[in-house]
Amino acid sequence: MEWLDQLPLGTLAIGCLLLGFAPFFPEPHIWEKLKMLRAGTLTRAIDIFDLLFHAAPFLLLLLKLVRMGMQG
């Protein structure tokens, strides 16, 4: 997990804002895919990949914050 320690926190935050919430209009993909997941309509492979793609920056940021909390 050394590679995660080397990632700057600001870069991950920008990644969350840009990739995590893209496209901004009419609604972010991650929000659309989370609504589909809740409704049980997230079944196509492309939609699952899209959810994982847009959620990746948030997951990395969460992992980094947890790791920082355990070290500090």
N, CA, C and O of each residue as an XYZ file, in Angstrom:
288
protein
N       0.811     -1.198      0.000
C       0.000      0.000      0.000
C       0.855      1.263      0.000
O       0.360      2.363      0.243
N       2.111      1.091     -0.269
C       3.021      2.239     -0.302
C       2.634      3.234     -1.402
O       2.808      4.442     -1.241
N       2.115      2.725     -2.508
C       1.708      3.586     -3.618
C       0.581      4.528     -3.181
O       0.499      5.662     -3.653
N      -0.282      4.058     -2.282
C      -1.374      4.899     -1.798
C      -0.836      6.017     -0.903
O      -1.347      7.136     -0.918
N       0.203      5.700     -0.124
C       0.818      6.720      0.729
C       1.452      7.831     -0.098
O       1.528      8.975      0.350
N       1.903      7.502     -1.291
C       2.587      8.472     -2.142
C       1.622      9.365     -2.923
O       2.026     10.409     -3.435
N       0.361      8.968     -3.019
C      -0.624      9.796     -3.731
C      -0.969     11.021     -2.887
O      -1.348     10.880     -1.724
N      -0.844     12.215     -3.455
C      -1.200     13.419     -2.690
C      -2.703     13.484     -2.423
O      -3.516     13.142     -3.282
N      -3.049     13.920     -1.238
C      -4.449     14.029     -0.831
C      -5.217     14.991     -1.747
O      -6.373     14.744     -2.090
N      -4.563     16.084     -2.134
C      -5.212     17.053     -3.025
C      -5.550     16.466     -4.386
O      -6.595     16.772     -4.961
N      -4.666     15.626     -4.896
C      -4.914     14.990     -6.193
C      -6.127     14.076     -6.111
O      -6.951     14.046     -7.025
N      -6.234     13.337     -5.026
C      -7.402     12.468     -4.858
C      -8.686     13.287     -4.710
O      -9.732     12.905     -5.235
N      -8.607     14.398     -4.006
C      -9.789     15.257     -3.844
C     -10.228     15.834     -5.190
O     -11.421     15.886     -5.487
N      -9.268     16.264     -5.997
C      -9.591     16.784     -7.335
C     -10.165     15.670     -8.205
O     -11.096     15.893     -8.980
N      -9.604     14.474     -8.072
C     -10.133     13.328     -8.816
C     -11.576     13.034     -8.450
O     -12.385     12.691     -9.312
N     -11.898     13.169     -7.171
C     -13.283     12.964     -6.736
C     -14.214     14.008     -7.360
O     -15.320     13.698     -7.800
N     -13.736     15.245     -7.383
C     -14.576     16.311     -7.942
C     -14.747     16.179     -9.450
O     -15.854     16.329     -9.968
N     -13.661     15.901    -10.149
C     -13.724     15.869    -11.608
C     -14.240     14.542    -12.154
O     -15.208     14.523    -12.914
N     -13.615     13.448    -11.782
C     -14.013     12.147    -12.321
C     -15.212     11.587    -11.575
O     -16.106     10.986    -12.170
N     -15.220     11.790    -10.270
C     -16.303     11.233     -9.479
C     -17.665     11.814     -9.798
O     -18.669     11.102     -9.774
N     -17.706     13.088    -10.093
C     -18.994     13.733    -10.360
C     -19.254     14.020    -11.835
O     -20.283     14.610    -12.164
N     -18.356     13.623    -12.730
C     -18.549     13.879    -14.161
C     -19.633     12.964    -14.710
O     -19.779     11.859    -14.187
N     -20.372     13.324    -15.681
C     -20.626     14.686    -16.125
C     -21.505     15.399    -15.106
O     -22.293     14.768    -14.402
N     -21.368     16.688    -15.037
C     -22.070     17.460    -14.014
C     -23.541     17.678    -14.346
O     -24.361     17.827    -13.440
N     -23.887     17.698    -15.628
C     -25.272     17.934    -16.051
C     -25.700     16.839    -16.992
O     -24.867     16.435    -17.803
N     -26.879     16.325    -16.974
C     -27.998     16.704    -16.114
C     -27.853     16.185    -14.684
O     -28.369     16.808    -13.756
N     -27.161     15.055    -14.482
C     -26.836     14.606    -13.130
C     -25.565     13.767    -13.209
O     -25.300     13.141    -14.235
N     -24.786     13.750    -12.148
C     -23.547     12.963    -12.169
C     -23.833     11.470    -12.379
O     -24.820     10.935    -11.873
N     -22.950     10.815    -13.135
C     -23.122      9.391    -13.413
C     -23.167      8.569    -12.138
O     -23.956      7.631    -12.030
N     -22.331      8.912    -11.177
C     -22.297      8.111     -9.950
C     -23.642      8.162     -9.235
O     -24.093      7.159     -8.681
N     -24.276      9.313     -9.249
C     -25.583      9.444     -8.614
C     -26.626      8.617     -9.369
O     -27.455      7.938     -8.763
N     -26.569      8.688    -10.703
C     -27.488      7.912    -11.539
C     -27.304      6.419    -11.293
O     -28.282      5.684    -11.157
N     -26.044      5.968    -11.235
C     -25.763      4.539    -11.054
C     -26.134      4.081     -9.646
O     -26.594      2.952     -9.473
N     -25.944      4.934     -8.633
C     -26.358      4.570     -7.281
C     -27.880      4.451     -7.182
O     -28.392      3.592     -6.463
N     -28.597      5.307     -7.899
C     -30.061      5.197     -7.934
C     -30.478      3.909     -8.628
O     -31.426      3.246     -8.206
N     -29.761      3.556     -9.703
C     -30.049      2.298    -10.401
C     -29.772      1.102     -9.483
O     -30.545      0.145     -9.464
N     -28.679      1.154     -8.725
C     -28.331      0.079     -7.802
C     -29.420     -0.085     -6.749
O     -29.827     -1.202     -6.431
N     -29.878      1.023     -6.219
C     -30.943      0.989     -5.205
C     -32.246      0.431     -5.769
O     -32.972     -0.288     -5.083
N     -32.534      0.769     -7.028
C     -33.776      0.307     -7.653
C     -33.666     -1.129     -8.162
O     -34.671     -1.745     -8.517
N     -32.442     -1.659     -8.198
C     -32.256     -3.021     -8.691
C     -32.168     -3.115    -10.206
O     -32.328     -4.199    -10.768
N     -31.916     -1.997    -10.873
C     -31.843     -2.001    -12.342
C     -30.407     -1.913    -12.857
O     -30.189     -1.762    -14.059
N     -29.436     -2.005    -11.964
C     -28.024     -1.946    -12.366
C     -27.604     -3.368    -12.758
O     -27.034     -4.099    -11.948
N     -27.889     -3.746    -13.996
C     -27.648     -5.126    -14.425
C     -26.688     -5.231    -15.601
O     -26.007     -6.244    -15.756
N     -26.628     -4.208    -16.421
C     -25.734     -4.272    -17.584
C     -24.289     -4.095    -17.161
O     -23.988     -3.327    -16.248
N     -23.400     -4.809    -17.829
C     -21.974     -4.762    -17.488
C     -21.409     -3.347    -17.628
O     -20.584     -2.930    -16.815
N     -21.841     -2.614    -18.639
C     -21.326     -1.266    -18.855
C     -21.735     -0.339    -17.709
O     -20.971      0.547    -17.326
N     -22.919     -0.536    -17.167
C     -23.382      0.284    -16.046
C     -22.604     -0.043    -14.772
O     -22.273      0.857    -14.000
N     -22.313     -1.320    -14.548
C     -21.527     -1.725    -13.382
C     -20.112     -1.170    -13.500
O     -19.565     -0.654    -12.525
N     -19.510     -1.271    -14.696
C     -18.183     -0.705    -14.917
C     -18.203      0.795    -14.688
O     -17.285      1.340    -14.075
N     -19.231      1.465    -15.172
C     -19.342      2.920    -15.022
C     -19.433      3.314    -13.545
O     -18.825      4.299    -13.128
N     -20.183      2.555    -12.764
C     -20.268      2.820    -11.327
C     -18.893      2.659    -10.679
O     -18.476      3.517     -9.901
N     -18.195      1.586    -10.985
C     -16.874      1.361    -10.408
C     -15.881      2.427    -10.851
O     -15.055      2.876    -10.056
N     -15.956      2.831    -12.109
C     -15.051      3.845    -12.659
C     -15.226      5.182    -11.944
O     -14.245      5.827    -11.572
N     -16.471      5.593    -11.757
C     -16.734      6.884    -11.123
C     -16.594      6.823     -9.602
O     -16.399      7.854     -8.958
N     -16.691      5.629     -9.025
C     -16.538      5.476     -7.575
C     -15.073      5.308     -7.166
O     -14.745      5.501     -5.995
N     -14.200      4.959     -8.085
C     -12.791      4.681     -7.764
C     -12.106      5.831     -7.027
O     -11.428      5.570     -6.033
N     -12.243      7.084     -7.453
C     -11.571      8.159     -6.708
C     -12.058      8.276     -5.265
O     -11.266      8.558     -4.367
N     -13.345      8.062     -5.037
C     -13.886      8.121     -3.684
C     -13.349      6.982     -2.831
O     -13.031      7.177     -1.659
N     -13.247      5.791     -3.416
C     -12.720      4.644     -2.684
C     -11.253      4.843     -2.325
O     -10.833      4.534     -1.210
N     -10.477      5.361     -3.274
C      -9.066      5.629     -2.995
C      -8.904      6.684     -1.903
O      -8.060      6.545     -1.017
N      -9.711      7.729     -1.969
C      -9.651      8.783     -0.951
C     -10.011      8.223      0.423
O      -9.358      8.536      1.419
N     -11.038      7.405      0.471
C     -11.444      6.796      1.736
C     -10.334      5.901      2.290
O     -10.016      5.965      3.477
N      -9.747      5.071      1.432
C      -8.643      4.212      1.864
C      -7.468      5.027      2.393
O      -6.872      4.687      3.416
N      -7.145      6.104      1.687
C      -6.027      6.941      2.116
C      -6.310      7.591      3.471
O      -5.436      7.632      4.336
N      -7.523      8.093      3.653
C      -7.881      8.723      4.923
C      -7.855      7.728      6.076
O      -7.393      8.051      7.170
N      -8.350      6.521      5.830
C      -8.317      5.485      6.862
C      -6.867      5.130      7.184
O      -6.493      5.002      8.350
N      -6.071      4.977      6.156
C      -4.656      4.634      6.350
C      -3.921      5.743      7.102
O      -3.098      5.459      7.973
N      -4.209      6.995      6.776
C      -3.599      8.121      7.476
C      -4.025      8.132      8.948
O      -3.219      8.434      9.828
N      -5.276      7.805      9.205
C      -5.768      7.769     10.574
C      -5.128      6.660     11.396
O      -4.887      6.828     12.592
N      -4.855      5.532     10.761
C      -4.218      4.421     11.472
C      -2.744      4.708     11.755
O      -2.204      4.233     12.753
N      -2.092      5.480     10.888
C      -0.665      5.777     11.064
C      -0.443      6.910     12.055
O       0.566      6.955     12.758
N      -1.409      7.823     12.094
C      -1.190      9.038     12.857
C      -1.523      8.936     14.280
O      -1.375      9.909     15.020
